[in-house]
Structures are given as C-alpha cells and as structure tokens.
C-alpha cells in the first residue's frame, strides 16, 4: 500500500480546514454580538417594564389657610386679614374694633 504525502494533509485539506475555522469563529463572534444586543435592549412591553402609579391630584389648602399664609408672607396686613377672615366665616363685613 502506498500513502500519499506520508499520511499528512495536502493543500486542499489545509485550505478547507482554514476556511472552516474562519467560518466557525465568525459565527461565534456574530452569535456573541447578537446575544449582547438582545440582552442589552429593554423590553418595550411586558412584566419587566414598571408602570408608574397614577399621580394623586394636588391637595388644595382651605381658604383660611391661604389667608394665613398671605399674612405670614406679608402680602396683607393684620387688619385686612381679620376683615377677610370674618368675611370667609360669614361674619360681619367690618373688622372687629381692636383697642
């Protein structure tokens, strides 16, 4: 029996092995890239996307509290505060006499 090339590979075998290895590593690299891109992208819908709770309506302070805040900020003087407070409470339009 005669063995060609002493049982080693010829040019076609080396070329085919080189092309096959290049294709294999290209597929591995492309697979890793595809996996990283898929895992890095957030899901647009589904149970993993948190849904923010509905916003509570703002709480409005009562008119007497607003009037007291205006007095504290200095927007109105104490006489005007007493007059407006009496009006809010349904009392007389004239402020009580202070003495």
Z-matrix of the N, CA and C atoms (Angstrom, degrees):
N
C 1 1.422
C 2 1.510 1 110.05
N 3 1.312 2 112.89 1 144.86
C 4 1.445 3 117.67 2 -176.91
C 5 1.522 4 109.49 3 -119.46
N 6 1.331 5 116.81 4 127.03
C 7 1.458 6 121.42 5 177.49
C 8 1.504 7 108.93 6 -101.58
N 9 1.284 8 114.64 7 128.29
C 10 1.458 9 119.26 8 -179.76
C 11 1.522 10 109.16 9 -80.94
N 12 1.263 11 118.53 10 137.51
C 13 1.450 12 126.22 11 174.67
C 14 1.521 13 110.68 12 60.00
N 15 1.298 14 117.99 13 32.12
C 16 1.461 15 124.69 14 177.54
C 17 1.532 16 112.77 15 53.18
N 18 1.327 17 119.08 16 35.69
C 19 1.448 18 122.74 17 177.17
C 20 1.520 19 113.49 18 78.04
N 21 1.330 20 119.40 19 2.48
C 22 1.467 21 122.49 20 179.92
C 23 1.518 22 110.21 21 -87.65
N 24 1.327 23 116.34 22 179.80
C 25 1.454 24 120.92 23 -179.47
C 26 1.514 25 110.34 24 -86.15
N 27 1.304 26 114.62 25 148.19
C 28 1.457 27 118.61 26 174.59
C 29 1.528 28 108.87 27 -95.28
N 30 1.294 29 118.50 28 -172.36
C 31 1.461 30 123.51 29 -177.08
C 32 1.515 31 113.54 30 -61.25
N 33 1.330 32 117.80 31 -37.90
C 34 1.466 33 120.78 32 -179.74
C 35 1.527 34 111.53 33 -67.30
N 36 1.283 35 117.15 34 -39.22
C 37 1.463 36 121.14 35 179.90
C 38 1.521 37 111.79 36 -65.62
N 39 1.316 38 116.98 37 -42.20
C 40 1.464 39 120.79 38 179.07
C 41 1.527 40 109.94 39 -67.32
N 42 1.314 41 116.93 40 -42.04
C 43 1.472 42 120.56 41 179.65
C 44 1.527 43 111.91 42 -64.07
N 45 1.345 44 116.02 43 -43.75
C 46 1.462 45 120.34 44 179.63
C 47 1.525 46 111.16 45 -65.77
N 48 1.329 47 117.49 46 -39.17
C 49 1.453 48 120.88 47 178.28
C 50 1.532 49 110.69 48 -65.92
N 51 1.317 50 118.62 49 -39.22
C 52 1.460 51 122.28 50 179.51
C 53 1.518 52 110.79 51 -65.43
N 54 1.316 53 117.73 52 -45.91
C 55 1.466 54 121.45 53 179.62
C 56 1.520 55 110.29 54 -64.12
N 57 1.332 56 116.91 55 -41.62
C 58 1.457 57 120.72 56 -179.99
C 59 1.529 58 110.91 57 -63.80
N 60 1.299 59 118.39 58 -42.38
C 61 1.462 60 121.07 59 179.31
C 62 1.532 61 110.97 60 -66.86
N 63 1.308 62 118.12 61 -38.28
C 64 1.468 63 120.71 62 177.42
C 65 1.530 64 110.66 63 -64.03
N 66 1.329 65 116.58 64 -43.01
C 67 1.459 66 119.73 65 177.59
C 68 1.530 67 111.67 66 -64.59
N 69 1.315 68 116.55 67 -40.54
C 70 1.452 69 120.57 68 179.40
C 71 1.535 70 111.01 69 -61.13
N 72 1.323 71 117.45 70 -49.49
C 73 1.471 72 120.47 71 -178.67
C 74 1.530 73 111.70 72 -68.82
N 75 1.314 74 117.84 73 -31.28
C 76 1.468 75 119.90 74 176.00
C 77 1.526 76 109.78 75 -66.26
N 78 1.321 77 117.99 76 -41.57
C 79 1.464 78 121.18 77 177.18
C 80 1.530 79 111.54 78 -65.20
N 81 1.320 80 117.66 79 -39.45
C 82 1.462 81 120.84 80 178.14
C 83 1.529 82 110.10 81 -62.71
N 84 1.333 83 117.65 82 -47.09
C 85 1.471 84 121.46 83 -179.41
C 86 1.527 85 110.60 84 -63.84
N 87 1.332 86 117.80 85 -44.94
C 88 1.456 87 120.35 86 178.69
C 89 1.530 88 111.77 87 -64.10
N 90 1.324 89 117.39 88 -36.47
C 91 1.459 90 120.80 89 177.14
C 92 1.524 91 111.84 90 -64.79
N 93 1.324 92 117.39 91 -41.43
C 94 1.470 93 121.18 92 178.12
C 95 1.529 94 110.21 93 -65.12
N 96 1.317 95 117.04 94 -43.52
C 97 1.474 96 120.78 95 179.02
C 98 1.522 97 110.30 96 -61.80
N 99 1.326 98 117.18 97 -44.98
C 100 1.466 99 120.42 98 179.72
C 101 1.523 100 111.20 99 -63.41
N 102 1.328 101 117.29 100 -39.47
C 103 1.460 102 120.88 101 179.45
C 104 1.528 103 111.30 102 -66.37
N 105 1.316 104 117.29 103 -42.98
C 106 1.472 105 120.69 104 179.27
C 107 1.519 106 110.48 105 -64.35
N 108 1.312 107 117.81 106 -42.44
C 109 1.473 108 120.59 107 179.22
C 110 1.518 109 111.18 108 -66.26
N 111 1.320 110 117.28 109 -37.38
C 112 1.470 111 120.00 110 -179.69
C 113 1.525 112 111.49 111 -70.12
N 114 1.323 113 117.17 112 -42.66
C 115 1.466 114 120.46 113 -178.75
C 116 1.520 115 112.15 114 -75.08
N 117 1.316 116 118.64 115 -25.68
C 118 1.456 117 121.77 116 -178.83
C 119 1.511 118 113.42 117 -82.14
N 120 1.318 119 118.18 118 -13.92
C 121 1.465 120 121.52 119 -177.93
C 122 1.516 121 109.32 120 -87.91
N 123 1.360 122 117.27 121 128.32
C 124 1.467 123 118.41 122 177.58
C 125 1.520 124 110.76 123 -71.47
N 126 1.306 125 114.92 124 146.97
C 127 1.464 126 120.14 125 179.24
C 128 1.526 127 108.87 126 -72.52
N 129 1.341 128 118.24 127 130.88
C 130 1.457 129 119.27 128 -178.57
C 131 1.518 130 112.96 129 -69.26
N 132 1.291 131 117.74 130 -32.19
C 133 1.457 132 122.14 131 -179.62
C 134 1.513 133 107.97 132 -140.80
N 135 1.289 134 116.16 133 158.00
C 136 1.451 135 119.19 134 174.97
C 137 1.504 136 111.83 135 131.12
N 138 1.314 137 115.96 136 -178.68
C 139 1.461 138 120.21 137 -174.53
C 140 1.520 139 112.99 138 -70.61
N 141 1.351 140 119.15 139 -18.36
C 142 1.457 141 119.50 140 -178.80
C 143 1.515 142 112.33 141 -80.72
N 144 1.330 143 118.73 142 -16.74
C 145 1.457 144 121.54 143 -179.97
C 146 1.528 145 108.91 144 -86.33
N 147 1.348 146 117.12 145 115.08
C 148 1.466 147 117.98 146 -179.03
C 149 1.522 148 110.98 147 -71.75
N 150 1.309 149 115.43 148 139.92
C 151 1.464 150 121.48 149 178.34
C 152 1.522 151 107.49 150 -102.85
N 153 1.332 152 117.59 151 121.68
C 154 1.464 153 118.42 152 -178.54
C 155 1.524 154 110.53 153 -67.32
N 156 1.330 155 116.23 154 144.80
C 157 1.466 156 118.65 155 179.21
C 158 1.523 157 110.06 156 -69.52
N 159 1.315 158 117.03 157 153.90
C 160 1.463 159 118.59 158 179.50
C 161 1.529 160 110.14 159 -64.76
N 162 1.316 161 114.70 160 144.16
C 163 1.460 162 120.10 161 -177.97
C 164 1.524 163 109.85 162 -71.69
N 165 1.318 164 115.27 163 137.36
C 166 1.462 165 120.38 164 177.77
C 167 1.528 166 108.70 165 -76.03
N 168 1.312 167 117.44 166 143.08
C 169 1.466 168 118.63 167 178.69
C 170 1.527 169 110.20 168 -65.51
N 171 1.318 170 117.44 169 144.59
C 172 1.461 171 119.40 170 -178.60
C 173 1.526 172 110.73 171 -65.30
N 174 1.314 173 115.01 172 141.52
C 175 1.453 174 121.07 173 -179.67
C 176 1.530 175 108.08 174 -87.70
N 177 1.323 176 115.71 175 122.38
C 178 1.458 177 120.06 176 179.56
C 179 1.516 178 110.00 177 -90.88
N 180 1.326 179 117.11 178 133.16
C 181 1.464 180 118.78 179 177.39
C 182 1.524 181 110.43 180 -71.43
N 183 1.320 182 115.26 181 156.18
C 184 1.460 183 118.76 182 -179.56
C 185 1.539 184 109.75 183 -74.29
N 186 1.325 185 118.17 184 160.95
C 187 1.466 186 121.27 185 -175.16
C 188 1.529 187 113.50 186 -59.13
N 189 1.327 188 118.05 187 -36.48
C 190 1.463 189 119.48 188 179.66
C 191 1.525 190 110.94 189 -65.88
N 192 1.327 191 116.45 190 -36.97
C 193 1.456 192 120.07 191 178.17
C 194 1.532 193 110.36 192 -67.35
N 195 1.321 194 117.34 193 -40.37
C 196 1.465 195 120.38 194 176.54
C 197 1.524 196 110.94 195 -61.95
N 198 1.310 197 116.36 196 -42.01
C 199 1.455 198 120.80 197 179.80
C 200 1.531 199 110.28 198 -63.28
N 201 1.345 200 117.00 199 -42.32
C 202 1.464 201 120.37 200 178.24
C 203 1.526 202 111.22 201 -64.48
N 204 1.331 203 117.80 202 -36.74
C 205 1.468 204 121.07 203 177.92
C 206 1.526 205 110.68 204 -66.80
N 207 1.327 206 117.37 205 -39.20
C 208 1.472 207 120.03 206 177.86
C 209 1.518 208 110.72 207 -64.33
N 210 1.326 209 117.25 208 -38.65
C 211 1.458 210 120.60 209 176.75
C 212 1.526 211 109.97 210 -64.77
N 213 1.319 212 117.18 211 -43.01
C 214 1.465 213 121.05 212 -179.37
C 215 1.523 214 111.58 213 -64.83
N 216 1.326 215 117.95 214 -34.43
C 217 1.467 216 120.93 215 178.73
C 218 1.520 217 112.27 216 -79.19
N 219 1.320 218 117.21 217 -10.54
C 220 1.457 219 120.53 218 179.36
C 221 1.513 220 113.66 219 86.21
N 222 1.310 221 117.57 220 14.77
C 223 1.464 222 120.60 221 179.47
C 224 1.529 223 111.36 222 -74.11
N 225 1.322 224 116.51 223 -29.68
C 226 1.462 225 120.48 224 177.83
C 227 1.524 226 108.19 225 -130.29
N 228 1.330 227 116.14 226 157.24
C 229 1.465 228 119.99 227 178.97
C 230 1.537 229 109.17 228 -91.54
N 231 1.345 230 117.52 229 167.61
C 232 1.468 231 120.11 230 -176.57
C 233 1.528 232 113.76 231 -60.12
N 234 1.347 233 117.83 232 -34.48
C 235 1.464 234 119.06 233 179.06
C 236 1.524 235 111.01 234 -65.16
N 237 1.328 236 115.81 235 -43.57
C 238 1.463 237 119.38 236 178.54
C 239 1.527 238 110.37 237 -65.74
N 240 1.329 239 116.82 238 -36.22
C 241 1.466 240 120.75 239 177.38
C 242 1.524 241 110.83 240 -60.46
N 243 1.334 242 115.70 241 -49.01
C 244 1.469 243 118.73 242 -179.08
C 245 1.528 244 111.03 243 -62.71
N 246 1.342 245 116.87 244 -40.24
C 247 1.461 246 120.62 245 -179.95
C 248 1.530 247 110.98 246 -62.86
N 249 1.301 248 116.02 247 -47.19
C 250 1.469 249 119.97 248 -178.90
C 251 1.527 250 111.17 249 -68.99
N 252 1.327 251 117.22 250 -35.80
C 253 1.449 252 120.36 251 178.34
C 254 1.529 253 110.79 252 -65.03
N 255 1.329 254 116.16 253 -40.24
C 256 1.464 255 120.08 254 177.41
C 257 1.523 256 110.63 255 -64.31
N 258 1.328 257 116.34 256 -39.24
C 259 1.465 258 120.18 257 177.96
C 260 1.526 259 110.37 258 -64.64
N 261 1.332 260 117.11 259 -42.45
C 262 1.463 261 120.55 260 179.23
C 263 1.516 262 111.89 261 -62.91
N 264 1.285 263 117.12 262 -38.30
C 265 1.452 264 121.35 263 -177.75
C 266 1.517 265 112.70 264 -82.64
N 267 1.334 266 115.84 265 -0.45
C 268 1.459 267 119.44 266 176.07
C 269 1.516 268 113.68 267 83.66
N 270 1.316 269 116.37 268 16.97
C 271 1.447 270 120.88 269 -179.99
C 272 1.516 271 110.94 270 -85.60
N 273 1.301 272 115.10 271 -161.36
C 274 1.459 273 121.07 272 179.84
C 275 1.522 274 110.15 273 -69.45
N 276 1.333 275 116.25 274 155.04
C 277 1.451 276 121.23 275 179.13
C 278 1.521 277 111.67 276 -74.53
N 279 1.345 278 116.92 277 -24.51
C 280 1.454 279 120.41 278 -179.19
C 281 1.505 280 109.11 279 -85.92
N 282 1.335 281 117.13 280 138.06
C 283 1.466 282 119.18 281 177.87
C 284 1.507 283 109.73 282 -71.41
N 285 1.320 284 116.97 283 150.80
C 286 1.457 285 119.39 284 177.84
C 287 1.524 286 110.45 285 -64.37
N 288 1.294 287 115.79 286 145.14
C 289 1.474 288 120.39 287 -178.86
C 290 1.517 289 109.05 288 -72.16
N 291 1.328 290 114.32 289 129.34
C 292 1.453 291 118.11 290 178.90
C 293 1.528 292 107.32 291 -106.86
N 294 1.242 293 117.10 292 145.10
C 295 1.426 294 115.44 293 -171.18
C 296 1.398 295 116.19 294 -143.99
